[in-house]
């Protein structure tokens, strides 16, 4: 007979149900340190990851967020080869030493060079066109006029080897940067020796400029931007191998229900085959789920079932845990394994609450979907308002594009859409401009919260935070503006004053 006394356990609270208690402070919010650790080896300058959603994160988003100090997670609604290419785009955007650069051979034409020169300022030329072939020259747009016939050969236009800025593998990055500054050229090319002259890597002046413009960028030990990518159980082995070959910094096992045999097996498989690769797993919402993933070998855990702006899991399947409670309970059972709060973030104050509850970072979807860097389609309404598409990975469209296995559904055929059981919707969000400006506001809110609580860094913030429950509708209404908004604030949407 069922024990009815144990059928209902605990109280579930959302971010709207709690507030941080104000404390004595001598802290200037502009001076607080918001750095965090999301795995044993990966630290972020800002505690934000972008969601692995096909209307949120591809390489453009991942680059922009890494430059601000966060981490983008490339979605997997594309072929493994395409996803690996997106990772390479991020890793090549800003580097210390660029290994295996794009190269062309002497036999190629200006037409071939023009295709690459749309993305890269200089193209090393090797005898056979391979990345580690014998270096024979460098082609830039300055070496030829754009009205020259496309069929002309590169070898007739390139800067020859003898006129290049050359150094040797083994040089330190500091010394290579000094050579760049002294030469006033755009590139230093590193070879193995004077006899073979094989191209080993290169250093670009543009990267020096990026270092100056983005001092807080999130980078790996080789000074390349960090990036993560989502994987799933259906094509795990092929996809993960290609992503690791592309130098991905972390693999994110991306499923709606992480506490399952499939996911536990995936973690073990990845850790057995790639022991040096950071594995973030999820999603879970209970201490039991956290313990299961940690025992399987996960380096970080994503927490959140049903709190997303486009997620319908809680009403379709009737399952889930309100996000504030889920984060708090999961943090307490995780030990020193970082918890990433995924979903439910509507304002910068929610980030502060999630971090205060113990999360190392938050994952954001809807708040980034309207940025210029998000890959969603742009729509202009009749009254000239601009929106961008945003859909859940459990929506019909996303599931048809490849994410059905994230919800453990495998359906094919002409009536696929009728046989899927979606757990998300397709919608749109207001276009909000560059990601950089939006991240500034989100982190600004976190800094203010840390100032109110008298905490100089995230560790102190988590130690000091005390929460007040405000579970009535009146409390939520009191928290929001109660007069009509006539001018948009950069951190508060105009439509949200109607509670």
C-alpha positions in Angstrom: 0.0 0.0 0.0 1.3 3.4 -0.9 2.7 5.6 1.9 0.7 8.7 1.4 2.7 10.6 4.1 5.7 10.4 1.7 4.0 11.2 -1.5 4.6 14.9 -1.3 8.1 16.0 -0.3 9.4 19.6 0.2 8.4 22.9 -1.3 9.3 23.9 -4.8 10.4 27.6 -5.3 11.2 29.5 -8.4 13.5 32.5 -8.7 10.4 34.7 -8.5 9.6 33.2 -5.1 12.9 34.4 -3.4 14.9 37.5 -2.9 18.4 38.1 -1.7 18.6 39.7 1.8 20.5 43.0 1.8 23.5 42.9 4.1 26.2 45.4 5.4 28.6 46.2 2.7 31.8 48.1 2.1 32.1 46.7 -1.4 32.1 48.8 -4.6 30.1 46.7 -7.2 32.5 47.8 -10.0 35.4 46.1 -8.0 33.9 42.7 -7.5 35.4 39.6 -9.1 32.9 37.5 -11.1 35.3 34.9 -12.3 34.1 31.3 -11.8 35.1 27.7 -12.4 32.8 25.5 -14.5 35.1 22.4 -14.5 38.4 21.5 -12.9 40.3 23.0 -15.8 38.0 25.7 -17.3 37.5 29.1 -15.7 35.3 31.8 -17.0 35.7 35.6 -16.5 31.9 35.9 -16.4 29.6 33.1 -15.1 27.5 32.7 -18.3 27.2 29.9 -20.9 24.9 30.2 -24.0 22.4 27.4 -24.6 23.1 24.7 -27.1 20.0 25.7 -29.2 19.8 26.1 -32.9 18.4 29.6 -32.6 21.0 30.6 -30.0 24.5 29.3 -30.4 26.6 28.7 -33.5 30.2 30.0 -33.9 29.2 33.7 -34.2 27.6 33.6 -30.8 30.3 31.4 -29.3 33.0 33.9 -30.4 31.1 36.9 -29.1 30.5 35.3 -25.7 34.0 34.0 -25.3 35.4 37.5 -26.1 33.3 38.8 -23.1 34.6 36.0 -20.9 31.8 33.4 -21.1 31.4 30.1 -23.0 29.3 29.2 -26.0 27.9 25.7 -26.5 27.5 24.9 -30.2 24.2 23.1 -30.8 24.1 19.7 -32.5 21.2 20.1 -34.9 23.7 19.8 -37.7 26.0 17.1 -39.1 29.0 16.2 -37.0 31.2 17.6 -39.7 29.4 21.0 -39.7 29.5 21.2 -35.9 33.3 20.5 -35.9 33.7 23.3 -38.5 31.8 25.7 -36.2 34.2 24.8 -33.4 37.2 25.4 -35.7 35.8 28.8 -36.6 35.9 29.7 -32.9 39.3 28.3 -32.3 40.8 30.1 -35.3 39.2 33.5 -34.5 41.8 34.5 -32.0 44.9 32.6 -31.3 48.4 32.8 -29.9 50.0 30.3 -32.3 47.7 29.3 -35.1 48.4 25.7 -35.8 47.3 24.0 -39.0 46.4 27.3 -40.7 44.4 27.4 -44.0 46.9 27.3 -46.8 47.0 27.2 -50.6 49.4 25.7 -53.1 51.4 27.4 -55.8 49.2 25.9 -58.5 46.0 27.6 -57.2 44.5 30.7 -58.8 43.4 34.2 -57.5 39.8 32.9 -57.6 40.7 30.3 -55.0 42.4 33.0 -52.8 39.5 35.4 -53.0 37.2 32.8 -51.5 39.4 32.5 -48.4 40.4 36.2 -48.2 36.8 37.0 -47.3 37.6 35.5 -43.9 41.4 35.7 -43.5 43.8 38.6 -44.1 46.7 36.5 -45.2 47.1 33.0 -46.8 50.4 31.1 -46.4 51.4 29.4 -49.6 53.1 26.0 -49.3 54.6 23.9 -52.1 51.9 21.3 -51.9 49.1 23.3 -50.2 49.2 21.4 -46.9 49.3 23.1 -43.6 52.8 21.7 -42.8 54.2 21.9 -46.3 57.3 23.8 -47.3 56.6 27.5 -46.9 57.2 29.4 -50.2 55.2 32.7 -49.8 52.3 34.6 -48.4 49.3 36.1 -50.3 47.3 39.0 -49.0 44.8 41.3 -50.7 47.6 43.9 -50.9 49.6 41.6 -53.2 47.1 41.9 -56.1 44.4 44.1 -57.5 40.9 42.8 -57.3 40.3 43.4 -61.0 43.0 41.0 -62.0 41.7 37.9 -63.8 40.7 35.1 -61.5 42.6 32.5 -63.6 46.0 34.1 -62.7 48.2 31.9 -60.6 49.0 32.8 -57.0 52.7 32.3 -57.5 52.9 35.3 -59.7 51.4 37.6 -57.1 52.4 36.3 -53.6 55.1 37.8 -51.4 58.1 35.4 -51.7 59.6 33.5 -48.8 62.7 35.8 -48.6 60.5 38.9 -47.9 58.5 37.3 -45.1 58.9 37.7 -41.3 60.1 34.3 -40.4 61.0 32.7 -37.0 61.2 29.1 -35.7 59.0 26.7 -33.8 59.8 26.9 -30.1 59.7 30.6 -29.9 57.7 32.0 -27.0 54.4 33.8 -27.7 55.8 37.0 -26.0 58.9 36.9 -28.3 56.7 36.2 -31.4 54.5 39.2 -30.5 57.7 41.4 -30.1 58.7 40.3 -33.6 55.3 41.4 -34.9 55.5 44.8 -33.3 59.1 45.4 -34.5 58.4 44.2 -38.1 55.2 46.3 -38.4 53.9 43.4 -40.5 50.6 41.5 -40.2 52.1 38.1 -39.6 55.0 36.1 -38.3 55.4 32.6 -39.8 57.1 29.9 -37.9 59.1 27.1 -39.6 60.8 24.0 -38.4 64.3 24.9 -39.7 66.1 26.6 -42.6 66.6 23.4 -44.6 63.1 22.0 -44.8 61.2 25.3 -44.2 58.1 23.4 -43.2 55.3 25.7 -41.9 54.6 24.9 -38.2 52.3 27.8 -37.1 51.8 31.5 -37.4 51.1 34.5 -35.2 48.8 37.4 -36.4 48.8 41.1 -35.6 45.0 41.1 -35.6 45.2 38.8 -32.5 47.3 41.5 -30.7 44.5 44.0 -31.4 41.9 41.6 -30.2 43.8 41.1 -27.0 43.8 44.8 -26.4 40.1 45.2 -27.2 39.0 42.1 -25.2 41.2 41.7 -22.1 38.7 39.4 -20.4 38.3 36.9 -23.2 38.0 33.3 -22.2 41.0 31.4 -23.7 42.7 28.1 -23.5 46.4 27.5 -22.6 47.3 28.2 -26.3 45.5 31.6 -26.2 42.6 30.4 -28.4 39.0 31.2 -27.5 37.3 28.5 -25.6 34.2 26.8 -27.0 32.0 23.8 -25.9 29.8 21.7 -28.1 26.7 19.5 -27.5 26.7 15.8 -28.1 24.0 13.1 -27.7 23.7 9.4 -27.5 22.6 8.8 -31.1 25.9 9.7 -32.9 28.1 10.1 -29.9 31.3 8.3 -31.1 31.6 10.0 -34.5 30.5 13.4 -33.3 32.7 13.5 -30.2 35.8 12.3 -32.2 35.4 15.1 -34.8 34.8 17.7 -32.1 37.9 16.7 -30.1 39.9 16.8 -33.3 38.7 20.3 -33.8 40.1 21.2 -30.3 36.7 21.7 -28.5 37.2 22.6 -24.8 34.3 20.7 -23.4 31.7 18.2 -24.6 28.2 18.8 -23.2 25.9 15.7 -23.1 22.7 17.4 -24.0 19.5 15.5 -23.1 16.2 16.5 -21.4 16.6 13.7 -18.8 20.1 13.2 -17.7 19.6 10.6 -15.0 19.2 7.7 -17.4 21.2 4.7 -18.4 21.9 6.1 -21.8 23.5 9.3 -20.4 25.5 7.5 -17.7 26.8 5.1 -20.4 27.7 8.1 -22.6 29.7 9.8 -19.8 31.6 6.6 -19.1 32.3 6.1 -22.8 33.7 9.6 -23.2 35.8 9.5 -20.1 37.2 6.1 -21.1 38.1 7.1 -24.6 39.0 10.8 -24.0 40.1 11.0 -20.3 41.5 14.5 -20.8 38.3 15.9 -22.2 36.0 17.9 -19.9 32.5 16.4 -19.9 29.4 18.5 -18.8 26.3 16.4 -18.4 22.6 17.0 -17.9 19.9 17.8 -17.4 18.9 16.8 -13.9 16.9 18.4 -11.1 17.4 16.1 -8.1 20.3 15.2 -5.8 20.0 11.6 -6.9 20.5 12.7 -10.5 23.6 14.7 -9.6 25.1 11.8 -7.7 24.5 9.5 -10.6 26.2 11.7 -13.1 29.2 12.4 -10.8 29.7 8.7 -10.1 29.7 8.1 -13.9 32.5 10.7 -14.3 30.9 14.0 -15.2 33.1 17.1 -14.6 30.1 19.5 -14.3 26.3 19.1 -14.1 23.6 21.0 -15.8 20.5 21.5 -13.7 17.1 22.4 -15.0 14.0 20.4 -16.2 11.3 22.5 -17.5 12.2 26.1 -16.6 13.0 27.4 -20.1 11.0 30.2 -21.7 10.0 27.9 -24.6 9.9 24.6 -22.7 6.5 22.8 -22.1 7.9 19.7 -20.3 6.2 20.5 -17.1 2.7 20.9 -18.7 3.1 18.1 -21.3 4.7 15.5 -19.1 3.8 16.9 -15.7 7.4 16.5 -14.4 10.0 18.9 -13.1 11.3 20.8 -10.1 11.0 24.6 -9.7 14.4 26.0 -10.6 15.5 27.7 -7.4 14.8 24.6 -5.4 16.4 22.3 -8.0 19.6 24.4 -8.0 19.8 24.6 -4.2 19.2 20.8 -3.7 21.6 19.8 -6.5 24.4 22.1 -5.2 24.2 20.6 -1.8 24.7 17.1 -3.2 27.4 17.9 -5.7 30.4 18.4 -3.4 33.1 20.3 -5.4 31.6 19.4 -8.8 30.3 22.6 -10.4 26.6 23.0 -11.0 25.4 25.0 -14.0 21.9 26.5 -13.6 20.2 26.0 -17.0 16.9 27.8 -17.7 14.5 30.1 -15.9 16.7 33.3 -16.2 14.5 36.2 -17.1 16.5 39.1 -15.6 20.0 39.8 -14.3 18.6 39.4 -10.8 17.8 35.7 -11.5 21.5 35.2 -12.4 22.4 36.6 -8.9 19.9 34.3 -7.3 21.2 31.2 -9.1 24.8 32.0 -8.2 23.8 32.8 -4.6 22.1 29.4 -4.4 25.5 27.9 -5.2 25.6 27.5 -9.0 28.9 28.2 -10.6 27.3 29.7 -13.7 24.1 30.0 -15.6 23.1 28.9 -19.1 21.1 31.4 -21.1 18.8 30.9 -24.1 15.9 33.3 -24.5 17.9 36.4 -23.3 20.5 35.8 -26.0 18.2 34.6 -28.9 17.4 38.3 -29.8 21.0 39.4 -30.1 22.7 40.1 -33.4 24.9 37.1 -33.0 22.1 34.5 -32.6 21.4 32.5 -35.8 17.6 32.8 -35.7 15.7 34.4 -38.5 14.8 38.1 -38.3 11.2 39.3 -38.7 9.9 42.9 -39.1 6.3 43.5 -38.1 3.9 45.9 -39.8 4.5 48.4 -37.0 8.3 48.2 -37.8 9.2 46.2 -34.7 12.1 43.7 -35.2 12.0 40.2 -33.8 14.2 37.0 -34.1 12.9 33.5 -34.1 13.4 31.4 -31.0 12.4 27.8 -30.5 12.9 25.1 -28.0 14.9 22.0 -28.9 11.8 20.1 -28.0 9.7 21.9 -30.5 8.4 20.2 -33.6 10.7 22.1 -35.9 13.8 21.5 -33.9 13.0 17.8 -33.4 12.5 17.3 -37.1 15.9 18.9 -37.6 17.6 16.4 -35.4 17.0 16.9 -31.7 14.3 14.3 -31.2 16.7 11.9 -29.5 17.3 14.6 -26.9 13.8 13.6 -25.7 14.3 9.9 -26.4 12.1 9.9 -29.4 13.0 8.2 -32.7 10.4 8.8 -35.4 10.9 9.0 -39.2 8.8 9.1 -42.3 6.4 11.4 -44.0 4.2 11.7 -40.9 7.0 12.4 -38.5 5.5 15.6 -37.1 2.3 13.8 -36.2 4.2 11.1 -34.3 6.4 13.4 -32.3 5.4 14.5 -28.8 6.9 18.0 -28.5 8.1 19.4 -25.2 8.7 22.9 -26.5 7.3 25.7 -28.7 8.4 27.9 -31.5 8.2 31.6 -31.0 10.1 34.9 -31.3 11.8 37.4 -29.1 12.5 41.1 -29.6 15.8 41.9 -31.4 18.1 43.6 -28.8 21.3 44.3 -30.7 24.9 43.2 -30.0 25.6 40.5 -27.4 28.3 42.6 -25.8 25.9 45.3 -24.6 23.5 42.7 -23.2 26.2 40.7 -21.3 27.3 44.0 -19.8 23.8 44.6 -18.3 23.5 41.0 -17.1 26.8 41.0 -15.3 26.1 44.6 -14.1 23.1 43.2 -12.3 25.2 40.5 -10.7 27.8 43.0 -9.6 25.1 45.1 -8.0 23.7 42.1 -6.1 27.2 41.3 -4.8 27.6 44.9 -3.7 24.2 44.7 -1.8 25.4 41.6 -0.1 28.9 42.8 0.7 30.7 40.1 -1.3 34.0 40.7 -3.2 33.9 37.5 -5.2 31.6 34.6 -6.1 32.8 32.3 -3.3 32.2 35.0 -0.7 28.8 35.7 -2.3 27.7 32.1 -2.0 28.9 31.9 1.6 27.1 35.1 2.7 23.8 34.9 0.8 20.6 34.6 2.8 17.2 34.4 1.0 13.8 35.7 1.9 10.8 33.7 0.6 8.3 36.0 -1.2 5.8 33.5 -2.6 2.7 35.6 -2.9 1.5 37.2 -6.1 1.5 40.5 -4.3 5.2 40.2 -3.5 6.0 39.6 -7.2 3.7 42.5 -8.3 5.5 44.8 -5.8 8.9 43.8 -7.3 8.0 45.1 -10.8 7.2 48.6 -12.0 3.6 49.5 -11.6 3.3 52.5 -13.9 3.2 52.4 -17.7 6.7 52.4 -19.3 7.3 55.1 -21.8 11.0 54.5 -22.4 12.8 51.1 -22.6 15.5 50.4 -20.1 18.4 48.3 -21.4 17.9 45.7 -18.8 14.1 45.6 -18.5 11.7 44.8 -21.4 8.8 47.2 -21.8 6.2 44.4 -22.1 7.0 43.0 -18.6 5.4 45.7 -16.5 2.1 43.9 -16.9 2.3 41.2 -14.2 
